[in-house]
Amino acid sequence: MHESGSPSSDGAGESRRCAAAWENLVNPIDLVSSGEVAVLGEAPGNKTLYVDASAGGTQAASTNPRLYLSLETASKVSVTDRSAMTSGAWDLAIKRPILFTNGGDAGRGQGGAVFLSEIDFASVDKDDATGRIFASESFFEADCTPKLDATGALRTSFDEWYDYDTSNNTLSPKRGTWLVKGTTGKVYKVRILTYYATPDGGIGPAGGRYTLEVGAL
């Protein structure tokens, strides 16, 4: 018997006991994201990526799917919000400021994440992952009540990855490095550089476009 909030094994892409709550919370769109993923630069063991997870902007986000990213190949995975639930090809799902891993209530993988506050990306190595507890994706309480953050958005393992500036309504990534357990259990280090990237690696006015640093541990 499935526990509350855990994905079903029949490919339905939702929790059996929390099926209605899953649909309302996740709002799965049965389309593949049109967002772009591009490698902006490479260094030994690391890559810098541009990821367009803008989902059509704030007004159209509810009708556009998440972008699914493979950290292993540094590329977009062509799955929909529904097929992603039974896919082992992706490691991170991103849609505007919401990120989650492929595990728990989000997918069939072994995904999870932990934040290393104030630790610089370049200095993080595999020893930093030893003994860490990776938070898996847990979207529901025992009674199927959705777990939401202060803004009413889905609470994930990447909760509170940014600081919000009320004076200009902008998001700034917190200083530090994320350890992300991928769908196969392989661990990566991820740094979010900006939420306002441009395809050439610059900074622009529109949100939902990330520059990420990614490296395998």
Secondary structure, 3 states (H helix, E strand, C coil): CCCCCCECCCCCCCECCCHHHHHHHHCCCCCECCCCEEEEEEECCEEEEEEECCCCCCCCHHHCCCEEEECCCCEECCCECCHHHHCCCCCEEEECCEEEECEHHHCCCECEEEEEECCCHHHCCHHHHCCCCCECCCCECCCCCECECCCCCECCCCCCCEEEECCCCEEEECCEEEEEECCCCCEEEEEEEECEECCCCCECCCCCEEEEEEEEC
